[in-house]
Amino acid sequence: MRLSTFPLVVLCLFMGFTFWVMAGAEQSLLAFGVQLMSSPDTAQVVIDLYILAGLSCVWMYQDGKSRGKGWGYLLPFFILTAIFVSAGPLLYLVLRGEQREAGTAIGKV
């Protein structure tokens, strides 16, 4: 299995920072989310992130389907995306591996 290095580094840094912040937090993740949604300016950012998370799930589904992956494989990525937004797509990219074939690299037009 070939892992993608850059998404792995970003995932490790992001999750390390997330766990460090959560370890020192004075409220639960759910309470923090409710607090963010209570103000229009922070709610806009949360809604924007979840729109992007939804688009990421659509991409992961389409990419996974083209690679012969089923719901059982994709569901953990979707759940992780619902909780930590960036972590699901980053882990998917890590496990997806590096693409060496012409025209299959991410961002290749």
C-alpha positions as a Markdown table, in Angstrom:
| # | Residue | x | y | z |
|---|---|---|---|---|
| 1 | Met | 0.0 | 0.0 | 0.0 |
| 2 | Arg | 1.4 | 3.4 | -1.0 |
| 3 | Leu | 0.5 | 6.2 | 1.4 |
| 4 | Ser | 0.4 | 9.9 | 0.3 |
| 5 | Thr | 3.0 | 11.7 | 2.4 |
| 6 | Phe | 1.8 | 15.3 | 2.3 |
| 7 | Pro | -1.8 | 14.5 | 3.4 |
| 8 | Leu | -0.4 | 12.2 | 6.1 |
| 9 | Val | 1.7 | 15.1 | 7.5 |
| 10 | Val | -1.2 | 17.5 | 7.4 |
| 11 | Leu | -3.5 | 14.9 | 9.0 |
| 12 | Cys | -1.0 | 14.2 | 11.9 |
| 13 | Leu | -0.5 | 17.9 | 12.5 |
| 14 | Phe | -4.2 | 18.7 | 12.4 |
| 15 | Met | -5.3 | 15.9 | 14.6 |
| 16 | Gly | -2.4 | 16.4 | 17.0 |
| 17 | Phe | -3.5 | 20.1 | 17.4 |
| 18 | Thr | -7.1 | 19.1 | 17.7 |
| 19 | Phe | -6.5 | 16.6 | 20.5 |
| 20 | Trp | -4.2 | 19.1 | 22.3 |
| 21 | Val | -7.0 | 21.7 | 22.1 |
| 22 | Met | -9.7 | 19.3 | 23.2 |
| 23 | Ala | -7.6 | 18.0 | 26.1 |
| 24 | Gly | -7.5 | 21.6 | 27.5 |
| 25 | Ala | -11.0 | 22.6 | 26.6 |
| 26 | Glu | -13.4 | 23.5 | 29.4 |
| 27 | Gln | -16.5 | 22.3 | 27.4 |
| 28 | Ser | -17.4 | 19.3 | 25.3 |
| 29 | Leu | -17.2 | 19.3 | 21.6 |
| 30 | Leu | -21.0 | 19.3 | 21.3 |
| 31 | Ala | -21.2 | 22.3 | 23.7 |
| 32 | Phe | -18.6 | 24.1 | 21.6 |
| 33 | Gly | -20.6 | 23.5 | 18.4 |
| 34 | Val | -23.8 | 24.8 | 20.0 |
| 35 | Gln | -21.9 | 27.9 | 21.1 |
| 36 | Leu | -20.6 | 28.5 | 17.6 |
| 37 | Met | -24.0 | 28.2 | 16.1 |
| 38 | Ser | -25.5 | 30.7 | 18.5 |
| 39 | Ser | -23.9 | 33.7 | 16.8 |
| 40 | Pro | -24.6 | 34.5 | 13.1 |
| 41 | Asp | -20.9 | 35.3 | 12.3 |
| 42 | Thr | -19.5 | 32.0 | 13.6 |
| 43 | Ala | -22.6 | 30.1 | 12.4 |
| 44 | Gln | -21.7 | 31.3 | 8.9 |
| 45 | Val | -18.2 | 29.8 | 9.2 |
| 46 | Val | -19.6 | 26.5 | 10.5 |
| 47 | Ile | -22.2 | 26.2 | 7.7 |
| 48 | Asp | -19.5 | 27.0 | 5.2 |
| 49 | Leu | -17.3 | 24.3 | 6.5 |
| 50 | Tyr | -20.1 | 21.7 | 6.4 |
| 51 | Ile | -21.0 | 22.6 | 2.9 |
| 52 | Leu | -17.3 | 21.9 | 2.0 |
| 53 | Ala | -17.5 | 18.7 | 4.0 |
| 54 | Gly | -20.6 | 17.6 | 2.1 |
| 55 | Leu | -18.8 | 18.3 | -1.2 |
| 56 | Ser | -15.8 | 16.3 | 0.1 |
| 57 | Cys | -18.1 | 13.4 | 0.8 |
| 58 | Val | -19.5 | 13.5 | -2.7 |
| 59 | Trp | -16.0 | 13.5 | -4.1 |
| 60 | Met | -14.9 | 10.6 | -1.8 |
| 61 | Tyr | -18.0 | 8.6 | -2.8 |
| 62 | Gln | -17.4 | 9.2 | -6.6 |
| 63 | Asp | -13.7 | 8.5 | -6.3 |
| 64 | Gly | -14.3 | 5.4 | -4.1 |
| 65 | Lys | -17.0 | 4.1 | -6.5 |
| 66 | Ser | -14.6 | 4.5 | -9.4 |
| 67 | Arg | -12.0 | 2.5 | -7.5 |
| 68 | Gly | -14.5 | -0.3 | -6.6 |
| 69 | Lys | -14.9 | 0.7 | -2.9 |
| 70 | Gly | -18.3 | 0.2 | -1.3 |
| 71 | Trp | -20.2 | 1.9 | 1.5 |
| 72 | Gly | -18.5 | -0.2 | 4.2 |
| 73 | Tyr | -15.2 | 1.3 | 3.2 |
| 74 | Leu | -16.4 | 4.8 | 2.8 |
| 75 | Leu | -18.7 | 5.1 | 5.9 |
| 76 | Pro | -15.8 | 5.7 | 8.4 |
| 77 | Phe | -14.5 | 8.5 | 6.3 |
| 78 | Phe | -18.0 | 10.1 | 6.2 |
| 79 | Ile | -18.4 | 9.8 | 10.0 |
| 80 | Leu | -15.0 | 11.3 | 10.6 |
| 81 | Thr | -15.8 | 14.1 | 8.2 |
| 82 | Ala | -19.1 | 14.8 | 10.1 |
| 83 | Ile | -17.2 | 15.2 | 13.3 |
| 84 | Phe | -13.8 | 16.7 | 12.4 |
| 85 | Val | -14.6 | 18.0 | 8.8 |
| 86 | Ser | -11.0 | 17.9 | 7.4 |
| 87 | Ala | -9.9 | 14.6 | 9.0 |
| 88 | Gly | -12.1 | 12.4 | 6.9 |
| 89 | Pro | -10.9 | 13.6 | 3.5 |
| 90 | Leu | -7.3 | 13.8 | 4.7 |
| 91 | Leu | -7.4 | 10.2 | 5.9 |
| 92 | Tyr | -9.1 | 9.2 | 2.6 |
| 93 | Leu | -6.2 | 10.9 | 0.7 |
| 94 | Val | -3.6 | 9.2 | 2.8 |
| 95 | Leu | -5.0 | 5.8 | 2.3 |
| 96 | Arg | -5.8 | 6.4 | -1.4 |
| 97 | Gly | -2.1 | 6.6 | -2.0 |
| 98 | Glu | -0.1 | 8.4 | -4.6 |
| 99 | Gln | -1.3 | 8.4 | -8.2 |
| 100 | Arg | 1.3 | 7.6 | -10.8 |
| 101 | Glu | -0.8 | 7.1 | -13.9 |
| 102 | Ala | -1.2 | 10.0 | -16.3 |
| 103 | Gly | -4.5 | 11.9 | -15.8 |
| 104 | Thr | -5.4 | 10.4 | -12.4 |
| 105 | Ala | -3.5 | 12.7 | -10.1 |
| 106 | Ile | -5.6 | 14.9 | -7.8 |
| 107 | Gly | -6.0 | 18.3 | -9.4 |
| 108 | Lys | -4.9 | 17.0 | -12.8 |
| 109 | Val | -7.0 | 18.5 | -15.6 |
